[in-house]
Amino acid sequence: MAAPLVLSADADDKGYIAVDLTLDQLQRRNLAQNIELRRRFASYLLTIHSAVNVGVLALVFLIALDRAHLSEKVLITLIASTVAELAGLILAVATYLFPAPKPRPDRPPASRPEKRG
C-alpha cells in the first residue's frame, strides 16, 4: 500500500525539480536537517567558547610571568565568568541537542483503557 501524497514541490519556474513527497519522507528530511543544524550550533558554540578560554588562559599566563597586571578581584571575576560561561554552554547544548522526548500516543485517547486506582 503506497503512502498518500501530501506535498508536491511545484517550483519549476524557479528551476527546482517537482518532487512528490509523503508525510514520512518529509518527517525524515526535517529530522535530518534538524540534526545537521544542531551539529553546526554545537560546533559554533564550542569554537567560540574555546577561543574565549584560550584568551583567558593566555592572560593568566601573562600575569603569572609578570608581563601583564590585573588586580586580584578582576582576575577572580574573569575566571569565574569563564566557568559560568562553560556552565551556560553545557546547559544550552544539552537542552537543545538532547530535548526531552515527546510522548507519542499509540492509540487515540478514546480507545485507551482507563486507569483505575
C-alpha positions in Angstrom: 0.0 0.0 0.0 1.5 3.3 -1.1 1.6 6.2 1.3 -0.6 9.2 0.4 1.0 12.2 -1.2 1.0 15.3 1.0 3.2 17.8 -0.9 4.1 18.5 -4.4 7.1 20.9 -4.7 6.0 22.7 -7.8 8.7 25.3 -8.3 9.7 24.7 -11.9 9.7 28.4 -12.7 12.5 28.8 -10.1 14.5 25.9 -11.5 13.5 23.3 -8.9 12.6 19.8 -9.8 9.0 18.9 -8.9 9.1 16.2 -6.2 6.2 14.4 -4.7 6.9 13.7 -1.0 5.0 11.6 1.5 4.5 12.7 5.1 7.0 10.1 6.2 9.6 11.4 3.7 9.0 15.0 4.9 9.5 14.0 8.5 12.7 12.2 7.7 14.0 15.1 5.8 13.1 17.5 8.6 14.8 15.3 11.1 18.0 15.1 9.0 18.1 18.9 8.6 17.4 19.4 12.3 20.3 17.1 13.2 22.7 18.9 10.9 21.7 22.3 12.3 22.2 21.0 15.9 25.7 19.8 15.0 26.5 23.2 13.5 25.1 25.0 16.5 27.2 22.9 18.9 30.3 23.3 16.8 30.0 27.1 16.6 29.4 27.4 20.4 32.3 25.2 21.2 34.6 27.2 18.8 33.6 30.5 20.4 34.0 29.1 23.9 37.4 27.6 23.1 38.6 31.0 21.7 37.5 32.7 24.9 39.2 30.1 27.1 42.4 30.4 25.1 42.3 34.2 25.6 41.7 33.9 29.3 44.5 31.3 29.7 46.9 33.5 27.7 46.1 36.4 30.0 46.6 34.2 33.1 50.0 33.1 31.8 51.0 36.6 31.0 50.0 37.7 34.6 52.0 34.7 36.0 55.1 35.7 34.0 54.7 39.4 35.1 54.1 40.5 31.6 50.7 41.9 32.4 49.0 43.1 35.6 45.4 42.8 36.7 44.1 43.2 40.2 43.2 40.1 42.1 39.5 40.9 42.1 39.4 41.4 38.3 41.3 38.1 37.7 39.0 36.2 40.0 36.0 37.7 38.2 37.4 36.8 34.8 38.0 33.2 35.8 34.6 32.9 37.5 32.8 34.3 34.4 34.6 31.8 32.3 33.4 29.0 34.5 29.8 30.4 34.4 30.1 30.7 30.6 31.0 27.0 30.4 28.1 26.0 32.6 25.7 28.0 30.4 27.2 26.5 27.3 26.7 23.0 28.6 23.2 23.8 29.6 22.4 25.3 26.1 23.9 22.4 24.2 22.3 19.8 26.5 18.8 21.2 26.2 19.0 22.0 22.5 20.8 18.9 21.3 19.1 16.5 23.6 15.5 17.6 24.1 13.1 15.7 26.2 11.3 13.1 24.2 7.7 14.0 23.2 5.1 11.4 24.2 3.7 9.7 21.1 0.2 8.3 21.5 -0.1 4.8 20.1 -3.8 4.8 20.1 -6.4 7.6 20.1 -7.4 8.7 23.6 -10.9 7.3 23.3 -9.7 3.7 22.8 -7.2 3.7 25.7 -8.3 1.8 28.8 -8.8 4.0 31.8 -6.6 3.5 34.8 -8.4 2.7 38.0 -6.7 3.2 41.2 
